[in-house]
Structures are given as structure tokens and as C-alpha cells.
Amino acid sequence: MELDKIRNLTDEELTSQQGKSAEQLFRLRFQKSLGNNEGIKKLRVLKLDIARIQTVARERALGIEKPVAPVVVAKPAAKAPAAVTPKPAAKARAPKAPAAKAETPAATSASGRKKAKKD
């Protein structure tokens, strides 16, 4: 059920619709547990409908009722051809220097300094 339809329902209709959706959800879950996989996609739809109904009911209880926005269909305007601007040429990149090899952990001490060889 769409949100604008839910918002147009009265409080009594909201509670009855929530009860119907909850009952359908229960029946589908019961059928699912028995191995009947028909209507599995309906589970998500029913859960979302119940959540929407509860949200609208809570908004009304708090006095946060949101107005339903009318749907406005705009006519597409005739578009003028857009001016084509050429892209700037790609910059030439200098080749990267090879990365320095990392020293082995044995060559460094705990403080990060190199150990001096005593030979």
C-alpha cells in the first residue's frame, strides 16, 4: 500500500488495515514454515506496510501530520542544443621513479635506526 493512501485513511481504518496485514503476515510465515514457498516476496511487502501504518499512526499521535504533496506532471520543455566545449588535452605525466626497497625487520632496531655492522 502506498504512503499517500495510508495517510488518507482514518484512525479506525489504520488499525483495521494493520490487523489485516499482521494476520496475512502470520499466515505467510506459517505457510513458509510448512514448506510452502508461494508468496515469499509478499512477506517483505507486508512488513513494510505494517511499518508505514505504524509510522503514520505515531505521527498523528504526536501531531506531526505531514501533508500529502500533489503529484505534478511537468511537460518536457524543448531543449536547445547544448554548446559543445572541447575537453582539454590530457597532460603528459612524467614516469614514476622506482620505489625504494623496504629494509628487512632484522636490519632495524626497535627504535627504527639501522644497526651498525661490526665487521
Contacts in CASP RR format, 6 or more apart in sequence:
PFRMAT RR
TARGET T0000
AUTHOR 0000-0000-0000
METHOD contacts of the structure
MODEL  1
MELDKIRNLTDEELTSQQGKSAEQLFRLRFQKSLGNNEGIKKLRVLKLDI
ARIQTVARERALGIEKPVAPVVVAKPAAKAPAAVTPKPAAKARAPKAPAA
KAETPAATSASGRKKAKKD
1 17 0 8 1.000
1 49 0 8 1.000
1 52 0 8 1.000
1 53 0 8 1.000
3 52 0 8 1.000
3 56 0 8 1.000
4 68 0 8 1.000
6 14 0 8 1.000
6 17 0 8 1.000
6 49 0 8 1.000
6 52 0 8 1.000
6 53 0 8 1.000
6 56 0 8 1.000
7 56 0 8 1.000
7 65 0 8 1.000
7 66 0 8 1.000
7 68 0 8 1.000
8 68 0 8 1.000
9 17 0 8 1.000
9 56 0 8 1.000
11 57 0 8 1.000
11 60 0 8 1.000
14 53 0 8 1.000
14 56 0 8 1.000
14 57 0 8 1.000
15 57 0 8 1.000
17 49 0 8 1.000
17 53 0 8 1.000
18 50 0 8 1.000
18 53 0 8 1.000
18 54 0 8 1.000
18 57 0 8 1.000
21 46 0 8 1.000
21 49 0 8 1.000
21 50 0 8 1.000
21 53 0 8 1.000
22 50 0 8 1.000
24 42 0 8 1.000
24 46 0 8 1.000
25 43 0 8 1.000
25 46 0 8 1.000
25 47 0 8 1.000
25 50 0 8 1.000
28 39 0 8 1.000
28 40 0 8 1.000
28 42 0 8 1.000
28 43 0 8 1.000
28 46 0 8 1.000
29 43 0 8 1.000
31 38 0 8 1.000
31 39 0 8 1.000
32 40 0 8 1.000
32 43 0 8 1.000
59 65 0 8 1.000
59 66 0 8 1.000
103 114 0 8 1.000
107 114 0 8 1.000
107 115 0 8 1.000
108 114 0 8 1.000
108 115 0 8 1.000
109 115 0 8 1.000
END
